[in-house]
């Protein structure tokens, strides 16, 4: 494959045809392309490390890919395919291993392996003068890995679905019961316009990486945007800091060759004449294969992905359940009467069995609060599953004793079948009969998870929320 360089015309060199159309390179430029020893060693290490960060090296990704039904392709499938994580060598089940410095071990281990392998490669390869061609392709792999991934993340905010409008349950949760990351995500979710702005920043950065003429600008924007996400995730104990830092590393690697020119231009205020290696794509097979792959990426991971993301947002937002709840039941209910085994239990905030309140969402989720601790779901409520019972945004990062159940309603028998949505308490199931004597009252009878009989009278409370009062949100997000 013939090599060419893209450069601005210089006084000392004749001009060179643009982007690989020349069949040869000026001898003076070819002579200057020999790399120094430390440059070759650094590249060998970086090359191996980039492959570690870019290639899906775990079998689960391929298993998932094999089960994707193209006739039912949705944005969740494309998101998982696009944003796969780096290989996990070890898992450290500590606070630092989840949110702190120890969590970066799975980026440090491949770096250590890359250093050893790169030194071995250097010892075995003494003849190669430069790695211009391999460097080009490594940058291609890195920028498409980052570009496709950041476009996917950008769509989830550009069509505001990653940080969703607070649910009725969240609006009635005491501030102290929120995990830090939940506070951050909800503080963004309550301002959809800002979330759209963040999504646009990510999308633009990723999209620019998909074109080699705008690679440097895309890499610079990615490093800034994703670096900010890394910091935010550390400040609020988020769960995507390692993933974001991986993108930041790759963006800096992509941008590395441009740093000297940027420094000379912006800091030293000197004219620069970039010299960029491009392989020749004049051979028909190579030319059309390249165009086919580029077209495929833009059609599937940009155009189709966006269409599917909009469709998902309109019909079934991935964070929230999609099954409609009981008609006109949404709201906060006070427990007017509570009987356990036919004995009245008066209100007592210390009672570990009596419900303190209950909340029906507009979808098939009911939650009630009791003075009994539950294991907190510390995930970010990803919502990748198509099953409503496995969509855990409502309870992720929330403590305080509130239990969240997905329910299946039989409106003929007037029966609710409840399933605890918390992975740590998924064995809890209840079957309750319901009666609605008025529009604002629901009477539940049945048995709890301990097989005690229940009789619960719920009366809906009219509530307003200052954070959303007088705000028209119906056209922008789903309440």
C-alpha positions in Angstrom: 0.0 0.0 0.0 1.6 3.3 -1.1 2.3 5.9 1.6 1.5 9.5 1.2 1.7 12.5 3.5 -0.8 15.4 3.8 0.9 18.7 4.3 0.5 22.4 3.6 2.7 23.8 0.9 6.1 24.7 2.2 8.9 26.9 0.8 11.5 24.2 1.0 9.3 21.4 -0.4 7.1 21.1 -3.5 3.4 20.8 -2.8 2.1 17.2 -2.4 -1.2 16.0 -3.8 -4.0 16.0 -1.3 -5.0 12.9 0.8 -3.1 10.1 -0.8 -3.6 10.9 -4.4 0.1 11.1 -5.2 2.0 8.0 -6.0 5.2 8.9 -4.3 6.5 11.0 -1.5 9.3 13.6 -1.6 12.6 12.1 -0.7 13.3 14.8 1.9 10.0 14.0 3.7 10.6 10.2 3.5 14.0 10.6 5.1 12.5 12.5 8.0 10.0 9.7 8.6 12.5 7.5 10.4 11.4 7.2 14.0 13.8 7.4 17.0 14.2 4.4 19.2 12.2 5.7 22.1 9.4 6.7 19.7 9.2 3.2 18.4 9.2 1.6 21.9 6.5 4.0 23.1 4.4 3.3 20.0 4.7 -0.5 20.5 3.4 -0.2 24.1 0.7 2.2 23.1 -0.4 0.0 20.2 -1.0 -3.0 22.4 -2.7 -0.9 25.1 -5.1 0.6 22.5 -6.1 -2.8 21.4 -6.8 -3.8 25.0 -9.0 -0.8 25.4 -10.8 -1.0 22.0 -11.4 -4.7 21.4 -14.3 -6.5 23.1 -12.3 -9.2 24.8 -15.0 -11.0 26.8 -17.3 -13.7 25.6 -20.5 -12.2 27.0 -20.4 -9.5 24.3 -20.3 -12.0 21.5 -23.0 -14.1 23.1 -25.3 -11.0 23.3 -24.4 -10.2 19.7 -25.5 -13.7 18.6 -28.9 -13.3 20.2 -29.7 -9.9 18.6 -32.8 -10.2 16.4 -32.3 -7.9 13.5 -36.0 -7.8 12.8 -36.6 -6.5 16.4 -33.5 -4.3 16.6 -33.8 -1.5 19.1 -31.7 1.2 20.7 -30.8 -0.9 23.7 -29.2 -3.5 21.5 -27.2 -0.9 19.6 -26.2 0.8 22.9 -24.8 -2.4 24.4 -23.0 -3.2 21.2 -21.6 0.3 20.9 -20.5 1.0 24.5 -19.0 -2.3 25.7 -16.7 -2.0 28.7 -13.0 -2.9 28.8 -12.1 -6.4 30.0 -12.4 -7.0 33.7 -9.3 -8.8 35.0 -10.2 -8.5 38.7 -13.1 -7.2 40.8 -12.4 -5.4 44.1 -15.5 -5.4 46.3 -14.6 -2.4 48.4 -15.6 1.2 48.4 -12.4 2.1 46.6 -12.8 -0.7 44.2 -16.3 0.5 43.3 -15.8 4.3 43.3 -12.2 5.1 44.2 -8.7 4.7 43.0 -8.7 0.9 43.2 -11.5 0.8 40.5 -8.8 1.7 37.9 -7.0 -1.6 38.3 -8.6 -2.9 35.1 -7.0 -0.1 33.2 -3.7 -0.5 35.0 -3.3 -4.3 34.4 -3.5 -4.1 30.6 -1.1 -1.2 30.7 1.4 -3.3 32.6 0.9 -6.2 30.2 1.4 -3.7 27.3 4.6 -2.4 28.7 6.1 -5.9 29.0 4.8 -7.0 25.6 6.0 -3.7 24.0 9.6 -4.2 25.4 9.6 -7.8 24.1 8.5 -6.5 20.7 11.2 -3.9 20.7 13.8 -6.5 21.5 12.7 -8.7 18.6 12.2 -5.9 16.1 15.4 -4.0 15.3 14.9 -3.4 11.6 11.6 -1.4 11.3 12.3 2.2 10.7 8.9 3.6 11.4 5.3 2.5 12.1 3.5 5.2 10.0 1.1 2.7 8.5 0.3 0.8 11.7 0.0 4.1 13.6 -2.6 5.2 11.1 -4.7 2.1 11.6 -4.4 2.1 15.4 -5.7 5.7 15.4 -8.6 4.5 13.1 -9.5 1.8 15.5 -9.3 4.2 18.5 -11.3 7.0 16.9 -14.1 4.6 15.7 -14.2 2.9 19.1 -14.5 6.2 20.9 -16.7 7.9 18.2 -19.3 5.2 18.0 -19.4 4.9 21.8 -19.7 8.6 22.5 -22.4 9.0 19.8 -24.4 6.3 21.6 -24.0 8.0 25.0 -24.8 11.3 23.4 -28.1 10.1 22.0 -29.2 9.0 25.4 -29.0 12.6 26.6 -29.8 14.3 23.4 -33.1 12.5 23.4 -33.4 13.0 27.2 -33.7 9.5 28.6 -30.5 8.8 30.6 -31.4 11.2 33.5 -35.2 11.0 33.6 -37.8 13.3 35.1 -38.3 12.3 38.8 -40.9 9.7 39.5 -43.7 10.2 42.1 -41.7 8.0 44.4 -38.6 10.0 44.1 -40.4 13.2 44.6 -41.6 11.8 48.0 -38.3 10.5 49.1 -36.5 12.3 51.9 -33.3 14.0 50.8 -31.2 12.0 53.3 -32.3 8.7 51.7 -30.6 9.5 48.3 -27.2 8.1 47.4 -24.9 10.8 46.0 -25.0 9.6 42.4 -28.8 9.6 42.5 -28.8 13.2 43.6 -26.5 14.1 40.7 -28.5 12.2 38.1 -31.8 13.7 39.3 -30.4 17.2 39.4 -29.7 16.8 35.7 -33.0 15.0 35.0 -35.0 17.8 36.5 -33.5 20.2 33.8 -34.0 18.4 30.5 -32.7 21.3 28.5 -29.3 20.9 30.2 -29.3 17.2 29.6 -29.9 17.8 25.9 -27.0 20.2 25.9 -24.8 17.6 27.5 -26.0 15.0 24.9 -25.2 17.4 22.1 -21.7 18.0 23.4 -21.1 14.2 23.5 -22.7 13.6 20.1 -20.7 16.3 18.4 -17.4 15.1 19.9 -18.1 11.5 18.8 -19.4 12.4 15.4 -16.3 14.5 14.6 -14.1 11.5 15.4 -15.8 9.6 12.6 -14.2 11.8 10.0 -10.4 11.9 9.7 -10.3 15.7 8.7 -12.0 16.5 12.1 -10.3 13.9 14.2 -8.2 16.3 16.2 -11.1 18.5 17.1 -13.3 15.6 18.0 -10.5 14.1 20.2 -10.0 17.4 22.0 -13.7 17.8 22.7 -14.0 14.2 23.8 -11.1 14.6 26.3 -12.7 17.7 27.8 -16.3 16.3 27.9 -15.4 12.8 29.1 -12.8 14.2 31.6 -15.6 16.3 33.1 -17.7 13.1 33.4 -14.9 11.3 35.2 -14.6 14.1 37.8 -18.4 14.3 38.3 -18.6 10.5 38.8 -15.8 10.7 41.5 -17.6 13.7 43.2 -20.9 11.9 43.3 -19.8 8.2 43.6 -21.0 7.5 40.1 -20.4 4.2 38.4 -19.1 5.1 34.9 -15.9 6.9 35.8 -13.6 4.0 34.6 -15.6 3.7 31.4 -15.4 7.5 30.8 -11.7 7.6 31.7 -11.1 4.8 29.1 -12.6 7.1 26.4 -10.5 10.0 27.8 -7.3 8.0 27.5 -8.1 7.0 23.9 -9.0 10.6 23.0 -5.6 11.8 24.3 -3.8 9.0 22.4 -5.6 10.0 19.2 -4.7 13.7 19.9 -1.1 13.0 20.9 0.5 13.5 17.5 -1.2 16.9 17.2 0.0 18.3 20.6 3.3 19.8 19.2 1.4 21.6 16.4 -1.2 22.9 18.9 1.4 24.1 21.3 3.4 25.9 18.5 0.2 27.5 17.1 -1.6 28.5 20.2 1.2 29.1 22.7 4.3 30.0 20.7 2.2 31.6 18.0 4.1 30.1 15.1 2.9 28.9 11.8 2.6 25.1 11.6 2.6 22.8 8.6 1.0 19.5 9.7 2.4 16.3 8.0 -0.1 13.5 8.2 0.4 10.0 6.9 -2.5 8.4 4.9 -2.4 5.1 3.1 -3.4 4.9 -0.5 -6.9 3.7 -1.1 -6.8 3.8 -4.9 -7.1 0.0 -5.4 -10.7 -0.8 -6.2 -11.1 -3.6 -3.6 -9.6 -1.5 -0.8 -11.4 1.7 -1.9 -14.9 0.2 -2.0 -14.4 -1.9 1.1 -13.5 1.3 3.0 -16.5 3.2 1.7 -18.8 0.3 2.6 -17.5 0.2 6.1 -17.8 3.9 6.6 -21.3 3.9 5.1 -22.3 1.0 7.4 -21.1 2.9 10.5 -23.0 6.1 9.7 -26.2 4.4 8.6 -26.4 1.9 11.6 -24.6 3.7 14.5 -25.7 7.2 13.7 -28.8 7.5 11.5 -30.6 4.3 12.5 -29.6 4.6 16.1 -31.0 8.1 16.4 -34.3 6.9 14.9 -34.6 4.0 17.3 -33.7 6.2 20.2 -36.5 8.7 19.4 -38.9 5.8 19.0 -37.9 4.3 22.3 -38.3 7.7 24.0 -41.8 8.2 22.6 -43.1 4.7 23.2 -41.1 3.0 26.0 -38.4 5.0 27.7 -35.7 2.6 28.6 -35.3 3.7 32.2 -38.9 3.4 33.2 -41.4 0.5 33.0 -43.7 0.5 30.0 -46.7 -1.5 31.2 -49.6 0.9 32.2 -50.7 0.9 35.8 -54.2 0.9 37.3 -56.3 3.5 35.5 -56.2 6.9 37.3 -54.4 5.4 40.3 -51.2 7.4 40.2 -50.4 9.3 43.3 -49.4 9.3 47.0 -51.7 7.4 49.4 -51.9 7.7 53.1 -52.6 4.5 55.1 -55.9 5.3 56.7 -56.3 1.8 58.2 -54.0 -1.1 58.5 -54.9 -4.6 59.9 -52.4 -7.4 60.3 -54.0 -10.8 61.0 -57.3 -9.0 61.6 -55.8 -6.8 64.3 -55.6 -3.0 63.8 -52.1 -1.6 63.8 -52.2 2.1 64.6 -49.7 4.4 63.0 -46.3 4.1 64.5 -43.1 5.4 62.7 -41.1 2.6 64.4 -43.4 -0.2 63.3 -41.4 -2.6 61.1 -44.5 -4.1 59.5 -47.1 -1.4 59.1 -47.1 0.6 55.9 -46.5 4.3 56.4 -47.7 5.3 52.9 -48.0 3.9 49.4 -47.3 5.3 46.0 -48.8 4.2 42.7 -46.9 5.3 39.5 -48.6 5.8 36.2 -46.9 2.6 35.1 -47.1 -0.8 36.9 -45.1 0.1 40.0 -46.4 0.3 43.5 -44.1 1.2 46.5 -44.8 1.4 50.2 -42.6 2.6 53.1 -42.0 0.6 56.2 -39.6 1.0 59.1 -37.5 -2.0 57.9 -34.2 -1.7 56.1 -33.6 -3.1 52.7 -30.3 -3.8 50.8 -29.8 -0.7 48.6 -29.6 -1.2 44.9 -26.3 0.7 44.2 -26.5 0.5 40.4 -27.5 3.4 38.3 -30.7 1.7 37.2 -29.5 1.1 33.7 -32.8 -0.2 32.3 -31.2 -2.2 29.5 -33.7 -5.1 30.1 -36.9 -5.2 28.1 -38.6 -6.7 31.2 -40.3 -4.0 33.4 -39.6 -5.9 36.6 -35.9 -5.6 35.8 -36.0 -1.8 35.2 -34.7 -0.4 38.5 -34.3 3.3 38.0 -37.0 4.0 40.6 -35.2 2.3 43.4 -31.5 2.5 42.4 -29.5 4.6 44.8 -32.4 5.1 47.3 -32.6 3.8 50.9 -35.0 4.5 53.7 -37.1 1.4 53.8 -39.3 2.0 50.8 -40.1 -1.2 48.9 -40.7 -1.2 45.1 -42.8 -3.8 43.4 -43.7 -4.4 39.8 -47.3 -5.6 39.6 -49.4 -7.5 37.1 -53.1 -6.5 37.3 -56.0 -8.8 36.7 -58.8 -6.2 36.3 -61.5 -9.0 36.0 -60.5 -10.6 39.3 -59.4 -7.3 40.7 -56.1 -8.9 41.8 -52.5 -7.6 41.9 -49.6 -9.9 41.7 -46.5 -8.0 43.2 -42.8 -8.8 42.5 -40.1 -7.0 44.5 -37.9 -5.1 42.0 -34.8 -5.1 44.2 -32.4 -7.9 43.1 -31.5 -8.6 46.7 -35.1 -9.1 47.7 -36.6 -10.6 44.5 -38.0 -13.6 46.3 -40.6 -11.3 47.9 -43.9 -11.7 46.2 -47.4 -10.7 47.2 -50.9 -11.3 45.9 -53.4 -8.6 46.8 -57.0 -8.1 45.9 -58.1 -4.5 45.4 -61.3 -2.6 45.6 -61.9 1.0 44.6 -65.0 2.3 46.4 -64.1 5.9 45.3 -61.8 7.5 42.9 -59.4 8.4 45.7 -59.6 5.3 47.8 -58.1 1.8 47.3 -58.6 -1.1 49.6 -56.1 -3.9 49.5 -56.5 -7.4 51.1 -54.4 -10.4 50.9 -51.1 -11.6 52.5 -47.7 -10.1 52.9 -44.3 -11.8 52.3 -44.5 -13.4 55.8 -47.9 -15.0 55.0 -49.7 -12.6 57.4 -53.1 -11.4 56.3 -53.4 -7.8 55.3 -56.2 -5.3 55.2 -55.0 -1.9 54.0 -57.1 1.2 53.3 -55.3 3.8 51.1 -56.6 7.3 50.6 -55.0 9.5 47.9 -53.4 12.7 49.1 -53.4 15.8 46.9 -49.9 17.0 46.7 -48.0 19.7 44.8 -44.3 19.9 44.3 -42.5 23.2 44.2 -39.7 21.9 42.1 -42.1 21.3 39.2 -45.1 23.5 39.9 -46.0 25.8 37.0 -43.6 24.1 34.7 -44.9 22.7 31.4 -43.1 19.4 31.0 -45.5 17.3 29.0 -44.0 18.1 25.6 -40.4 17.4 26.6 -40.3 14.5 29.0 -42.5 11.9 30.4 -43.8 12.5 34.0 
